[in-house]
Amino acid sequence: MRQRKIMSMISGLTLAAGLLLAAPAAHADETPATPPAEFTTDWHDPLTAAPPITTPGTRTCEVTLAEEQFRDFTPYRGSYTPPEECGDGRWNKVVLRLDGTVKGRQYDRLGHLSLGGVEIFRTSTPQPSPDGIAWSVEKDVTAYRDVLSRPQPVEMLIGNVVNETYTGVIDVRVTLTFHTAQGRVKPAAGTPDRVLPLTTGTLTTPRNTERLLAEVYATGSGGGCEEYWYLTVPDAAPYSCKAGEGPYREVRISVDGRLAGIAAPFPTVWTGGWSNPFLWYVTPAPRAFDVQPIVYDLTPFAALLNDGRPHRVEVSVAGVPAGQTGWSTPTNILLWQDEGRAVVTGGLDRHEESAPRNSSSYTAGSPHRLDTEGGHRLTVAGHLNTSHGRVDTTVTRVLDHRSTHRWGEGENPDALTAAWTDDETVTTGRTTTRTHRTYTMDGETTVGAGDRLRTVLTLGDRARTSVVRGGRTLSWSVLDDTYRGDATYTTGVPRDQRHAVGTSSERYRSHGSGGCYDRSLKIVQGTLVEDLRRC
């Protein structure tokens, strides 16, 4: 049995664009239960160890953005009006919440939610039990204050297929809760003055822009090989998912044809991934329910963009075979304006780029082996003449990818050990922000006697960030989100004959100058058996 055929058959994530899902907060305090001997027709609702969103405890207002049952690829379209009773945009926090239910049989699906063309939410969905599941998710969307302050058209889509086999109708309701600024609770600081969707590939900025970020919701999905881009191999290697340049991928953004930003894409594993949905029925892989955008600081290019003319701003994914689909890169532009200047001038002072590294070495044998190394470095610097003086900004980003892919005949077994690093340093004036990101994947899928398929997998999402001004540390934080899973089931038989067993766990730890959070979950045969908090 060919492993890639198994993956294509089981996962098949359908692309639509963005939603973020997590478990109801009530699950966090449940008493762990005794698990059954194997998976049954029902299991615990989806649950993650990620921290809840903190709120100020002030008066709130709620607005329903969308309420829909998704059966096909027809988008929901509606309208949004900001709540008058909660102020005119001077909110302390705005929280988006999705509540969903689905039962029967259904693949994992990708969804999106946009306001006025600005994508504010992207996710994948959990796969249901025959008896049905319910889940919810919350996302802090305060940064989209500019869009939320005005009436907007709403579009939401979770592309889905419902027929005699795939019976799961995805029923969702999405709301916004506005937390007011009252007394000592101030309006949210630092939010962009403008948020613009990059829908045509051209951008015209306000001429007094003094800070400029781009956020790209980059996802490889759609059921083809780019859903498993980290497993692709060059044409010379005997493996079913081909990519001429191997598995190295890099998400790039350019301004008028000049490279302006680079980033490592996060290796998302969707809820049917690695041939084994029993790994993900309760605890998803990191970010599978929270598709976070890649953020690029384009401030060094602000002076060039401030000339009042349209400029080409384009996003691409390096390493994808020519003509092959599978990546979605919706992009928003976040702008801050100088209230004291009608026009902010300046210049692009430095642009240094290393030659991209990307080499894959294939070794035939039993097992077959592919060793890949890749990387890239970019430094861009510019200055702006603002109403508060000259401000210099330098952005450096350094990427590195290393992986070893081993597979047997018929792609059984199929194993990958991989690590990606994405280091970013942004210096604005006397303040330097350093972020070191590390993503890891270590797993193997085998099919043994009796067509028993087993997947053992560990995933990591880690980051260290520090903010320093004049040699003094202003803030720092460390994040470590680690998932571990081991699940086995019989392939090629009806659902009730799979005799599936599996354990999964997630530990989410964050600490720093903002405090401490540490929660771990353990799931056995779909039953929550451990929920520990250490901070």
VEXTORSE-319430 format. One record per residue (C-alpha): residue number from 1; residue in one letter; chain; z, y negated, x. Coordinates in steps of 0.001 Angstrom, whole numbers, plus 500000, padded with zeros to 6 digits. Layout:
<pts>
[NUM,"a","A",[Z,Y,X]] ...
</pts>
This chain:
<pts>
[1,"m","A",[500000,500000,500000]] [2,"r","A",[498941,496689,501507]] [3,"q","A",[501765,494210,501748]] [4,"r","A",[499602,491164,500982]] [5,"k","A",[498426,492776,497751]] [6,"i","A",[502058,493244,496771]] [7,"m","A",[502826,489574,497485]] [8,"s","A",[499827,488326,495537]] [9,"m","A",[500681,490559,492601]] [10,"i","A",[504334,489603,492365]] [11,"s","A",[504544,485926,493246]] [12,"g","A",[501382,484065,492243]] [13,"l","A",[503022,480641,491926]] [14,"t","A",[500906,478456,489657]] [15,"l","A",[500394,474883,490847]] [16,"a","A",[501072,472002,488535]] [17,"a","A",[503514,469611,490281]] [18,"g","A",[507235,468757,490379]] [19,"l","A",[510586,469672,488847]] [20,"l","A",[513984,470394,490348]] [21,"l","A",[516099,473215,488967]] [22,"a","A",[519673,474318,489559]] [23,"a","A",[522437,476028,487656]] [24,"p","A",[524746,474580,485027]] [25,"a","A",[527875,473163,486623]] [26,"a","A",[530031,475384,484396]] [27,"h","A",[529043,478436,486460]] [28,"a","A",[530849,477081,489498]] [29,"d","A",[534243,477869,487983]] [30,"e","A",[533482,481277,486464]] [31,"t","A",[535634,484258,487371]] [32,"p","A",[533564,486661,489497]] [33,"a","A",[532635,489849,487629]] [34,"t","A",[532200,493525,488555]] [35,"p","A",[528519,494273,489223]] [36,"p","A",[526613,497178,487656]] [37,"a","A",[525211,500017,489793]] [38,"e","A",[521733,498462,489588]] [39,"f","A",[519963,495538,487938]] [40,"t","A",[519993,495686,484137]] [41,"t","A",[517967,493723,481544]] [42,"d","A",[520085,490621,482083]] [43,"w","A",[521736,488808,484950]] [44,"h","A",[523608,485647,485810]] [45,"d","A",[521804,482371,485151]] [46,"p","A",[520249,480712,488236]] [47,"l","A",[522873,479215,490526]] [48,"t","A",[522831,477297,493799]] [49,"a","A",[525613,476323,496174]] [50,"a","A",[524343,472746,496566]] [51,"p","A",[526809,469933,495814]] [52,"p","A",[526811,468089,492481]] [53,"i","A",[525642,464488,492302]] [54,"t","A",[528511,462036,492563]] [55,"t","A",[528689,459393,489829]] [56,"p","A",[530816,456215,489511]] [57,"g","A",[532538,457036,486211]] [58,"t","A",[531280,453881,484469]] [59,"r","A",[529629,453522,481048]] [60,"t","A",[526431,455563,480692]] [61,"c","A",[523251,455585,478622]] [62,"e","A",[520941,458559,478139]] [63,"v","A",[517185,458586,477552]] [64,"t","A",[515099,461683,476779]] [65,"l","A",[511988,461747,478976]] [66,"a","A",[510396,464962,477759]] [67,"e","A",[511059,467887,475452]] [68,"e","A",[508439,470608,475444]] [69,"q","A",[507598,474319,475398]] [70,"f","A",[505088,475116,478151]] [71,"r","A",[502716,477948,477241]] [72,"d","A",[499557,476943,479123]] [73,"f","A",[498204,474121,481267]] [74,"t","A",[498465,471400,478648]] [75,"p","A",[500607,468548,479991]] [76,"y","A",[503279,466833,477978]] [77,"r","A",[502550,463134,477556]] [78,"g","A",[504990,460598,476185]] [79,"s","A",[506435,457177,476808]] [80,"y","A",[509575,455817,478410]] [81,"t","A",[511538,452645,477614]] [82,"p","A",[514561,451626,479711]] [83,"p","A",[517853,451489,477791]] [84,"e","A",[518711,447872,476976]] [85,"e","A",[522395,448623,476465]] [86,"c","A",[522828,449703,480113]] [87,"g","A",[521463,446623,481823]] [88,"d","A",[518208,445358,483232]] [89,"g","A",[517820,447616,486250]] [90,"r","A",[521092,446728,487990]] [91,"w","A",[522362,450292,487683]] [92,"n","A",[524707,451984,490108]] [93,"k","A",[523021,455367,489733]] [94,"v","A",[520336,457100,487664]] [95,"v","A",[520423,460894,487335]] [96,"l","A",[517557,463014,486042]] [97,"r","A",[518505,466306,484418]] [98,"l","A",[516347,469208,483316]] [99,"d","A",[517682,471915,480992]] [100,"g","A",[515490,474980,480554]] [101,"t","A",[515382,478401,478968]] [102,"v","A",[512935,481308,479280]] [103,"k","A",[513045,485017,478410]] [104,"g","A",[510808,488049,478679]] [105,"r","A",[508425,488372,481607]] [106,"q","A",[506961,485467,483562]] [107,"y","A",[505893,484474,487059]] [108,"d","A",[507422,481590,488963]] [109,"r","A",[505652,478341,488111]] [110,"l","A",[505419,474906,489722]] [111,"g","A",[505906,471725,487707]] [112,"h","A",[505789,467973,487984]] [113,"l","A",[507183,464938,486223]] [114,"s","A",[505797,461453,486747]] [115,"l","A",[506455,457969,485409]] [116,"g","A",[503602,455494,485532]] [117,"g","A",[501807,457811,487948]] [118,"v","A",[504802,457960,490317]] [119,"e","A",[505959,461537,490838]] [120,"i","A",[509738,461565,490646]] [121,"f","A",[510457,465274,490275]] [122,"r","A",[508949,468529,491598]] [123,"t","A",[510222,472104,491432]] [124,"s","A",[509495,475747,490897]] [125,"t","A",[510955,477787,488046]] [126,"p","A",[513115,480910,488116]] [127,"q","A",[511774,484212,486852]] [128,"p","A",[513476,485344,483631]] [129,"s","A",[515326,488451,482594]] [130,"p","A",[514154,490379,479504]] [131,"d","A",[517230,489041,477685]] [132,"g","A",[516616,485458,478796]] [133,"i","A",[518099,482889,481174]] [134,"a","A",[519150,479248,480972]] [135,"w","A",[519320,476817,483844]] [136,"s","A",[519659,473141,484545]] [137,"v","A",[519126,470829,487457]] [138,"e","A",[520030,467298,488372]] [139,"k","A",[518374,464892,490782]] [140,"d","A",[519403,461416,491890]] [141,"v","A",[516411,459191,491058]] [142,"t","A",[518068,455812,491673]] [143,"a","A",[515501,455042,494394]] [144,"y","A",[512838,454757,491668]] [145,"r","A",[514633,451755,490114]] [146,"d","A",[511433,449677,490199]] [147,"v","A",[509578,452198,488041]] [148,"l","A",[512565,452858,485781]] [149,"s","A",[513003,449143,485049]] [150,"r","A",[509822,448928,482933]] [151,"p","A",[508256,450892,480056]] [152,"q","A",[506082,453660,481509]] [153,"p","A",[503859,456531,480405]] [154,"v","A",[505420,459945,481054]] [155,"e","A",[503534,463046,482143]] [156,"m","A",[505052,466450,482708]] [157,"l","A",[503437,469818,483359]] [158,"i","A",[504701,473272,484156]] [159,"g","A",[501463,475235,484220]] [160,"n","A",[502041,478578,482508]] [161,"v","A",[500228,481614,481112]] [162,"v","A",[501570,483361,478008]] [163,"n","A",[499947,486524,476684]] [164,"e","A",[500860,490113,475729]] [165,"t","A",[502072,490828,479277]] [166,"y","A",[503541,487518,480398]] [167,"t","A",[505650,486541,477437]] [168,"g","A",[507905,483853,478892]] [169,"v","A",[507593,480458,477204]] [170,"i","A",[509243,477801,479384]] [171,"d","A",[511306,475557,477095]] [172,"v","A",[512638,472395,478752]] [173,"r","A",[514314,469109,477972]] [174,"v","A",[514481,466322,480572]] [175,"t","A",[516824,463345,480338]] [176,"l","A",[517806,460302,482393]] [177,"t","A",[521440,459183,482523]] [178,"f","A",[521995,455580,483616]] [179,"h","A",[525361,454762,485177]] [180,"t","A",[526141,451076,484844]] [181,"a","A",[527362,448691,487513]] [182,"q","A",[530712,447301,486326]] [183,"g","A",[533593,445550,488052]] [184,"r","A",[533976,446917,491550]] [185,"v","A",[531111,449361,490964]] [186,"k","A",[528120,447480,492351]] [187,"p","A",[524392,447986,491724]] [188,"a","A",[522788,450517,494021]] [189,"a","A",[522015,448889,497363]] [190,"g","A",[518896,449377,499433]] [191,"t","A",[516541,450601,496729]] [192,"p","A",[512855,449662,497156]] [193,"d","A",[511493,446535,495510]] [194,"r","A",[508254,448326,494633]] [195,"v","A",[507252,451979,494242]] [196,"l","A",[503509,452631,494081]] [197,"p","A",[501675,455927,493519]] [198,"l","A",[498957,456627,496069]] [199,"t","A",[496398,457909,493583]] [200,"t","A",[493087,456674,495004]] [201,"g","A",[493641,456894,498751]] [202,"t","A",[493720,453105,499075]] [203,"l","A",[496731,450802,499254]] [204,"t","A",[497133,447050,498888]] [205,"t","A",[500671,445919,499672]] [206,"p","A",[502437,442679,498731]] [207,"r","A",[501854,440297,501641]] [208,"n","A",[505569,439859,502294]] [209,"t","A",[506343,443556,502815]] [210,"e","A",[508988,444012,505523]] [211,"r","A",[509706,447725,505192]] [212,"l","A",[507352,450529,504196]] [213,"l","A",[507997,454236,503565]] [214,"a","A",[505740,456985,502262]] [215,"e","A",[507090,460089,500541]] [216,"v","A",[504859,463149,500224]] [217,"y","A",[505728,466081,497945]] [218,"a","A",[503838,468615,500101]] [219,"t","A",[503736,472194,498774]] [220,"g","A",[501626,475180,499720]] [221,"s","A",[501228,477204,496541]] [222,"g","A",[498767,478442,493939]] [223,"g","A",[498922,482192,494492]] [224,"g","A",[496590,482305,497518]] [225,"c","A",[497320,482707,501202]] [226,"e","A",[498505,479116,501658]] [227,"e","A",[501494,480072,499517]] [228,"y","A",[502436,482188,502564]] [229,"w","A",[500920,479913,505205]] [230,"y","A",[503592,480925,507733]] [231,"l","A",[502212,484512,507643]] [232,"t","A",[498513,483727,508141]] [233,"v","A",[496700,485008,511246]] [234,"p","A",[493526,484127,513188]] [235,"d","A",[490305,485906,512250]] [236,"a","A",[490570,488383,515135]] [237,"a","A",[493797,489931,513829]] [238,"p","A",[493649,492704,511149]] [239,"y","A",[495720,491086,508432]] [240,"s","A",[494756,490133,504869]] [241,"c","A",[495672,486421,505014]] [242,"k","A",[493373,484651,507452]] [243,"a","A",[493454,481152,508948]] [244,"g","A",[491226,480407,511912]] [245,"e","A",[493935,478415,513694]] [246,"g","A",[496809,480697,512727]] [247,"p","A",[500035,479755,510885]] [248,"y","A",[500716,476327,512411]] [249,"r","A",[500722,473628,509724]] [250,"e","A",[501390,469925,510063]] [251,"v","A",[501449,467301,507302]] [252,"r","A",[499828,464084,508544]] [253,"i","A",[499445,460602,507112]] [254,"s","A",[496923,458085,508418]] [255,"v","A",[496252,454368,507925]] [256,"d","A",[492601,453318,508130]] [257,"g","A",[491823,456556,509962]] [258,"r","A",[494584,456144,512547]] [259,"l","A",[497406,458681,512680]] [260,"a","A",[500542,457021,511298]] [261,"g","A",[502970,459909,510759]] [262,"i","A",[503428,463637,511389]] [263,"a","A",[505870,466150,509914]] [264,"a","A",[506607,469867,509735]] [265,"p","A",[506246,471188,506181]] [266,"f","A",[509291,472992,504851]] [267,"p","A",[508592,476772,504632]] [268,"t","A",[509470,477102,500953]] [269,"v","A",[509910,480614,499571]] [270,"w","A",[509318,480635,495827]] [271,"t","A",[511197,482879,493389]] [272,"g","A",[508697,485746,493651]] [273,"g","A",[508309,485418,497399]] [274,"w","A",[508413,488081,500099]] [275,"s","A",[507264,490675,497551]] [276,"n","A",[510704,490875,495993]] [277,"p","A",[511810,488841,492959]] [278,"f","A",[515161,490677,492956]] [279,"l","A",[516162,488505,495913]] [280,"w","A",[515868,485322,493835]] [281,"y","A",[516811,486067,490229]] [282,"v","A",[520146,484279,490597]] [283,"t","A",[520206,482445,493935]] [284,"p","A",[516913,480834,495000]] [285,"a","A",[515825,480133,498558]] [286,"p","A",[516697,476681,499953]] [287,"r","A",[514709,473905,498249]] [288,"a","A",[512851,476284,495904]] [289,"f","A",[514426,474443,492981]] [290,"d","A",[514508,471088,494790]] [291,"v","A",[511150,470300,496356]] [292,"q","A",[512121,467373,498529]] [293,"p","A",[509440,464961,499731]] [294,"i","A",[508591,464431,503380]] [295,"v","A",[509434,460806,504222]] [296,"y","A",[507482,458775,506783]] [297,"d","A",[508529,455350,508066]] [298,"l","A",[505297,453310,508147]] [299,"t","A",[506973,449958,508885]] [300,"p","A",[505134,449562,512234]] [301,"f","A",[501911,449316,510177]] [302,"a","A",[503295,446735,507709]] [303,"a","A",[501748,443720,509454]] [304,"l","A",[498285,445306,509362]] [305,"l","A",[498686,446162,505686]] [306,"n","A",[499966,442674,504760]] [307,"d","A",[496518,441049,504970]] [308,"g","A",[495964,441271,501210]] [309,"r","A",[493057,443718,501500]] [310,"p","A",[492928,447390,500459]] [311,"h","A",[493489,449928,503240]] [312,"r","A",[492851,453644,503409]] [313,"v","A",[496051,455702,503409]] [314,"e","A",[495341,459428,503493]] [315,"v","A",[497428,462615,503671]] [316,"s","A",[496122,465853,505175]] [317,"v","A",[497498,469249,506189]] [318,"a","A",[496353,470355,509639]] [319,"g","A",[495703,474073,510095]] [320,"v","A",[494373,474815,506606]] [321,"p","A",[490978,476570,506850]] [322,"a","A",[488077,474326,505887]] [323,"g","A",[487338,474431,502187]] [324,"q","A",[490464,476417,501351]] [325,"t","A",[492729,475155,498588]] [326,"g","A",[496424,475734,498162]] [327,"w","A",[498165,472493,499150]] [328,"s","A",[499297,469685,496902]] [329,"t","A",[500369,466361,498444]] [330,"p","A",[501212,463744,495768]] [331,"t","A",[502349,460594,497542]] [332,"n","A",[504441,457533,496691]] [333,"i","A",[504688,454307,498691]] [334,"l","A",[508109,452588,498798]] [335,"l","A",[508129,448881,499676]] [336,"w","A",[510801,446306,500509]] [337,"q","A",[509814,442614,500339]] [338,"d","A",[511059,439551,502225]] [339,"e","A",[512332,437129,499573]] [340,"g","A",[512207,434248,502079]] [341,"r","A",[508529,434573,503029]] [342,"a","A",[505304,434621,501031]] [343,"v","A",[503509,436287,503942]] [344,"v","A",[505105,438407,506664]] [345,"t","A",[503018,438551,509835]] [346,"g","A",[503338,440648,512963]] [347,"g","A",[501450,443375,514745]] [348,"l","A",[501121,447004,515763]] [349,"d","A",[502309,447007,519379]] [350,"r","A",[502249,450641,520487]] [351,"h","A",[500554,453876,519441]] [352,"e","A",[501053,456945,521633]] [353,"e","A",[500064,460440,520591]] [354,"s","A",[500240,463687,522519]] [355,"a","A",[497491,466283,522203]] [356,"p","A",[498510,468643,519380]] [357,"r","A",[499581,472089,520616]] [358,"n","A",[498560,475174,518641]] [359,"s","A",[498077,478584,520208]] [360,"s","A",[498302,482050,518683]] [361,"s","A",[498249,485179,520850]] [362,"y","A",[497389,488451,519104]] [363,"t","A",[498448,491803,520567]] [364,"a","A",[496998,494960,519010]] [365,"g","A",[499233,497970,518664]] [366,"s","A",[501817,499556,516461]] [367,"p","A",[503081,497212,515321]] [368,"h","A",[500478,494478,515577]] [369,"r","A",[501941,491235,516892]] [370,"l","A",[501053,487551,516689]] [371,"d","A",[502976,484995,518766]] [372,"t","A",[502406,481354,517823]] [373,"e","A",[503496,478101,519417]] [374,"g","A",[502604,474653,518168]] [375,"g","A",[503785,471079,518328]] [376,"h","A",[502914,467406,518375]] [377,"r","A",[504463,464063,519362]] [378,"l","A",[503763,460599,517966]] [379,"t","A",[505309,457214,518776]] [380,"v","A",[504356,454084,516847]] [381,"a","A",[505908,450621,517307]] [382,"g","A",[505324,447275,515628]] [383,"h","A",[506974,443940,514927]] [384,"l","A",[507326,441642,511931]] [385,"n","A",[508059,437920,511813]] [386,"t","A",[510449,437791,508869]] [387,"s","A",[512510,434978,507342]] [388,"h","A",[515493,436381,509248]] [389,"g","A",[513736,436542,512603]] [390,"r","A",[511526,438937,514521]] [391,"v","A",[512204,442596,513730]] [392,"d","A",[510862,445356,515980]] [393,"t","A",[510524,448915,514646]] [394,"t","A",[509759,452010,516721]] [395,"v","A",[509241,455434,515148]] [396,"t","A",[509032,458633,517224]] [397,"r","A",[508514,462079,515752]] [398,"v","A",[508394,465343,517716]] [399,"l","A",[507400,468657,516093]] [400,"d","A",[507751,472210,517395]] [401,"h","A",[506893,475587,515833]] [402,"r","A",[507511,479055,517274]] [403,"s","A",[506999,482333,515434]] [404,"t","A",[506509,486050,515989]] [405,"h","A",[504757,488025,513256]] [406,"r","A",[504790,491858,513443]] [407,"w","A",[503121,494249,511016]] [408,"g","A",[502174,497903,510785]] [409,"e","A",[499122,499679,509405]] [410,"g","A",[498567,498699,505790]] [411,"e","A",[500868,495742,506519]] [412,"n","A",[503871,498040,506171]] [413,"p","A",[506266,496962,507555]] [414,"d","A",[505646,493200,507592]] [415,"a","A",[508089,491015,509551]] [416,"l","A",[508380,487390,510671]] [417,"t","A",[510805,485507,512890]] [418,"a","A",[510068,481765,512913]] [419,"a","A",[511639,478393,513634]] [420,"w","A",[510409,474849,513055]] [421,"t","A",[511971,471664,514423]] [422,"d","A",[511171,468120,513314]] [423,"d","A",[512953,465429,515332]] [424,"e","A",[512685,461801,514240]] [425,"t","A",[514034,458623,515818]] [426,"v","A",[513674,455262,514052]] [427,"t","A",[514880,452096,515801]] [428,"t","A",[514871,448875,513779]] [429,"g","A",[516329,445918,515622]] [430,"r","A",[519635,447115,517125]] [431,"t","A",[520017,450092,514757]] [432,"t","A",[518796,453591,515632]] [433,"t","A",[518691,456524,513193]] [434,"r","A",[518187,459980,514709]] [435,"t","A",[517462,463044,512588]] [436,"h","A",[517094,466576,513948]] [437,"r","A",[515745,469063,511383]] [438,"t","A",[515554,472834,511901]] [439,"y","A",[514038,475368,509486]] [440,"t","A",[514349,479117,510172]] [441,"m","A",[512976,482333,508646]] [442,"d","A",[513811,485885,509747]] [443,"g","A",[512808,488778,507518]] [444,"e","A",[511038,492086,506995]] [445,"t","A",[509513,493917,504036]] [446,"t","A",[508960,497689,504129]] [447,"v","A",[507749,500299,501644]] [448,"g","A",[509418,503644,502188]] [449,"a","A",[509708,507039,500521]] [450,"g","A",[509238,507055,496778]] [451,"d","A",[507492,503671,496946]] [452,"r","A",[510849,501983,497474]] [453,"l","A",[510191,498406,498645]] [454,"r","A",[512966,496716,500600]] [455,"t","A",[513138,493122,501798]] [456,"v","A",[515792,491792,504155]] [457,"l","A",[515613,488054,504736]] [458,"t","A",[517615,485150,506178]] [459,"l","A",[516544,481509,505673]] [460,"g","A",[518018,478319,507082]] [461,"d","A",[517699,474617,506313]] [462,"r","A",[519644,472485,508798]] [463,"a","A",[519804,468817,509746]] [464,"r","A",[521871,466467,511921]] [465,"t","A",[521687,462719,511388]] [466,"s","A",[523376,459803,513151]] [467,"v","A",[523092,456044,512740]] [468,"v","A",[524031,453936,515782]] [469,"r","A",[524070,450150,516189]] [470,"g","A",[524725,448499,519523]] [471,"g","A",[526202,451713,520909]] [472,"r","A",[528625,452182,517973]] [473,"t","A",[528192,455077,515526]] [474,"l","A",[528000,453767,511965]] [475,"s","A",[527614,457136,510249]] [476,"w","A",[526811,460781,510918]] [477,"s","A",[526228,463975,508952]] [478,"v","A",[525535,467675,509492]] [479,"l","A",[523883,469966,506913]] [480,"d","A",[523596,473769,507001]] [481,"d","A",[522153,475595,503982]] [482,"t","A",[521802,479333,504743]] [483,"y","A",[520475,482063,502442]] [484,"r","A",[520729,485827,503066]] [485,"g","A",[519251,488555,500901]] [486,"d","A",[518664,492317,500860]] [487,"a","A",[516985,493917,497815]] [488,"t","A",[515210,497205,497066]] [489,"y","A",[513219,498457,494078]] [490,"t","A",[510535,501019,493174]] [491,"t","A",[507043,499553,493028]] [492,"g","A",[504192,500504,490703]] [493,"v","A",[506404,501510,487750]] [494,"p","A",[507494,499753,484520]] [495,"r","A",[510330,497298,484813]] [496,"d","A",[512939,499640,483359]] [497,"q","A",[512124,502278,486019]] [498,"r","A",[512446,500109,489101]] [499,"h","A",[516136,500992,489754]] [500,"a","A",[516579,497757,491674]] [501,"v","A",[519614,496932,493767]] [502,"g","A",[520242,493858,495833]] [503,"t","A",[522691,491406,497298]] [504,"s","A",[522112,487739,498040]] [505,"s","A",[524312,484941,499299]] [506,"e","A",[524106,481241,499977]] [507,"r","A",[526449,479010,501923]] [508,"y","A",[525896,475256,501740]] [509,"r","A",[527907,473196,504231]] [510,"s","A",[527772,469464,504839]] [511,"h","A",[530223,467267,506668]] [512,"g","A",[530319,463943,508420]] [513,"s","A",[531543,460404,507985]] [514,"g","A",[530961,460719,504222]] [515,"g","A",[533300,463679,503794]] [516,"c","A",[533119,467469,503610]] [517,"y","A",[531504,469994,501260]] [518,"d","A",[531474,473770,501740]] [519,"r","A",[530590,476303,499038]] [520,"s","A",[529454,479919,499288]] [521,"l","A",[528102,482285,496627]] [522,"k","A",[527535,486029,496653]] [523,"i","A",[525450,487938,494101]] [524,"v","A",[525331,491738,493676]] [525,"q","A",[522836,493301,491222]] [526,"g","A",[522486,489922,489524]] [527,"t","A",[526253,489483,489110]] [528,"l","A",[528265,486662,490657]] [529,"v","A",[531010,488352,492694]] [530,"e","A",[532107,485466,494935]] [531,"d","A",[532277,481697,494559]] [532,"l","A",[534303,480049,497312]] [533,"r","A",[534914,476384,498106]] [534,"r","A",[536416,475497,501462]] [535,"c","A",[536601,471668,501360]] 
</pts>
